[in-house]
């Protein structure tokens, strides 16, 4: 998968959040989108995910040389973010079933292996609303990593995770990001230190 940003800009009312971003993201590489809180990182990630349109410029998604229309981009990406809510009344069992109605499991994976990866066997039938914030974040990350998609988009991936959870996240990166296009939106070095290339939103103010 390849994503090309051409003179991308986004404004809120009359104020530009960022302008003039020219950048390419290619599958098989890892990228960090950087900037302080409120700089527009998450806005740029939403544009990359085709859930938000740029105010100017163009964005192109291609897979094996074929253009992906904006309405179909979602089927090629996995996304995890602290502001992306899970269905609170679902159990973990129901959450996994629901998620994988829209995505395919990675080869060799099934519901049981996702639960084992989480280590949540005894919480399988507990409603998500009764999970801690750290447990919810682990679920979001596991669903993203275990989905068969060429694009992995992670916004503040270790939010609400303790030190052990952060190490678990980095282990998932080592296991499941190879050969994918991985984009990390962050201002925490430990979340993106492994990334080969970096885009700082502040450079486009």
C-alpha positions, 0 to 999 in steps of 0.5 A: 500500500502507498499513500501520497499527500500532495499539498495537504492542508486543513483549516478550522473556520479561518485558521489553518491547522497545517498547510503544504504537507507533501509526503509519501508513506509506503508499505513495509516501512514505519512512520511517526507523525509528531507534534505537541498536543493540539498541533493537529496530529490526530487531524492528519491521521483522520485525513490519512484514514479517509475519515476526514477530507483535507481543506486543500490538496489531494491524498491518494491511496493505492494498493498494488498500483490500483487506486483505492477510492476514499469510501473503501479505504477503511477496509484496508486499515486497522486503527486504534486510538484512545478516543475510539470507543468500544461498544460498552455493553458488549462482552469481549467475546461479543466485541471480537465477533463484532470487529471481525465481521468487518475485518479478516483475522491475520493468517493463523489467528482466531478468537481464541488466539486473540484472547490468549494474546490479551491474556484475558481468558477469565474476562471473556464474558465481562462487559467492556464497560467494566474493564479498566482504561488500560484493559480497553486500550489493550483490546483496541490494540489487539484488534488492530494488530490481529486484523489482516490489513496492509495499513496499521494506524495507531494514535497514542498507542500506549495511552492508559497503559502501564510500563508492562502494557507499553512493553506488550505494545512494543512486542506486538510491533515486533511481531505484527508490523512487518511488511505492513505500512505502520503509522504512529501518531505520538509525542512519546518517544517510546511509542515511535522510537523504532520508526524509520521516518518522521513527519512533524506537524509543526513544520507545516504551520 
